[in-house]
Amino acid sequence: MSLRRTTKRKASSTSQKKKDEGGKENYEPSPDDQSTGSEDEGGVAPLPSNPSSNPPGLSITAPALSQSTSQASTPRSKASTPKGPRKDPDAHPWSRGSIITVIYTLDGTPRMCDIIERQELDGSTPENPLWKYYIHYQSLNRRMDEWILPTPDRVIELPSVAGAKHRALKAERKKKDDERRREEEKRRQEKEMQILEQEAEEGTRRTRRKKKEEGEASPRPGEPEEEGGFKEGLVNTMAVAEIDEHEGMDEASLREHEEVTKVKNVGKIELGRFCMDTWYFSPFPKHFFGASIDILYVCEFTLNFFTSKSALLRFQSRPDLDRHPPGNEIYRKGNLSMFEVDGGMQREYCQNLCYIAKLFLDHKTLYYDVDPFLFYVLCEVDDRGFHPVGYYSKEKYSDVGYNLACILTFPCHQRKGYGRFLIAFSYLLTIKEEKVGSPEKPMSDLGQQAYKPFWTSTIVDYLVKQGGRSHISIMDISKETSIMAEDIIFSLNQVGILKFIDGEYFISAEEEILEHLAKKHPVKKPFVDPECLHWTPYLTDVKRDKFSIHNKRPTYGGESTSMEVTGEFGSGRGSGSGAMGR
């Protein structure tokens, strides 16, 4: 009995069929089919895995299939796969993730570095490879990352040596951490045993209420902290637990952010008469200068950026060029001037300002949608014009009471007090609006370094100036300084004059302690003169604005409680009440 084929035979297939004794057909690949198979499959052409896909009239027996694929299914032994010579880790190009030791140019010390990226230079050949590497200094912020050439005066230890040292140090640190954890656990258990023995001897347990009545208070300012970073008796607010600048970002988001921004795309920026090294990646339009550029030239009056110095000079030679920022000048004293720029009206200027600011700020996401923001640009004034030294931005209408969204002093003008001036100016506008305000959180590391001294010096200066007043609440301080109550608690807890007794906050500060704190945290120059401010706040409905000082009334159990205080340290009934005993 012959079986009739119902499908056309493909021209490329020359497979032959033989009938066995059972009348079925065996599939035998032809030499042509063997030549089309891959080397890893033993020269056998792939067979259809689904029997329903076989052509009608063609049946493949299991023995024939297993015989034909036996060679393909058998794993190849390791000995049959020849391995080439292992790459020398010290040969160029060095692998990404390798460890090298580099001389840090700022202090001349050797530091271990991770290789983040590499790039081949022009003129490189297999015989003479030329590469440059983008490195990250371990234990330093990403702002210090840079491109280096692997010259002997910079790279003192190659990947083989530095990698071995890194692994040894890592194992040693792990061993010390394990020993420290064991010691801490041992001390904790011993302390618990002592407490249990004392309670057994006394025959009674001291309740939490009795502990509060016995007045276990905080140590005096300057006393050492207890183990674990918490000061005994102090309020465990954010003043003790440091603010995390990555707050609100999960690990996946943080990794994605670091992956996208791991390599700087601008090496230096020239602004006016200053040329500054950049710190971070900034999302400039790629069509403007491609993947990266060594120096970006910026017009300090319009913030337009150029790829060449000649293009910048040609642009600035225009006779109609304004030599000051757009917007309204709202403050002028001496050589300092402040301009208010509306993001909705001067969109291009504000977007360029955000691009430039991102070169020096790690976590900044505002680039395009600048309409809801106001930008306050601080300038130094001379006979050549107005030269920007820094800026801060704020939302026109904030639902959470933020009076500052982003702040930056350009690196060439740091250490002049301009960061403190910008913060003080933001609170001056908040006072003018008759509100309380706070900076947008979480703050960066540099933001924390600027705000902590400002809050502390402002609050201590206010307490010193009160003279004969013996009782002052936290809400009184908030109304006078426009600093939010939570930031006041933060600062008072930081300097150690805030107590938490019987569920209430209290300020305990003797006159000599305040004088000591005033010398340690003075109000520094340059000062903001309210008489030189010419500005009118945006009109808002005071009754509906919960951050207006007119709505800050005593409320029991609320965070912003301001109440009459009596007794040595005062008495209050809210989590935000406070009193100062002198």
Secondary structure, DSSP 8 states (H G I E B T S, - for coil): ------S---TT---EEEE-TTS-EEEE--HHHHHHS-TTTTT-----S-GGGS-TT----HHHHHHHTHHHHS---GGGS-------TTSSS--TT-EEEEE-TTT--EEEEEEEEEEE-TT--SSS--EEEEEEETTS-GGG-EEE---TTTEEE-HHHHHHHHHHHHHHHHHHHHHHHHHHHHHHHHHHHHHHHHHHHHSS---HHHHHHTT-----TT----TTS--TTS--STTTS---TTTT--HHHHHHHHHHTSS-SEEEEEETTEEEE--S-----HHHH-S-EEEEEE-TTT--EESSHHHHHHHHT-TT--SS-SSEEEEEETTEEEEEEETTTSHHHHHHHHHHHHTT-SS---SS--TTEEEEEEEEEETTEEEEEEEEEEESS-TT-EEESEEEE-GGGTTSSHHHHHHHHHHHHHHHTTB-BEE-SS--HHHHHHHHHHHHHHHHHHHHTTTT-----HHHHHHHH-B-HHHHHHHHHHHT-EEEETTEEEEE--HHHHHHHHHHS---SS---GGGB--------TTT-TTBGGG----TTSSS------SSS----STT---EE-
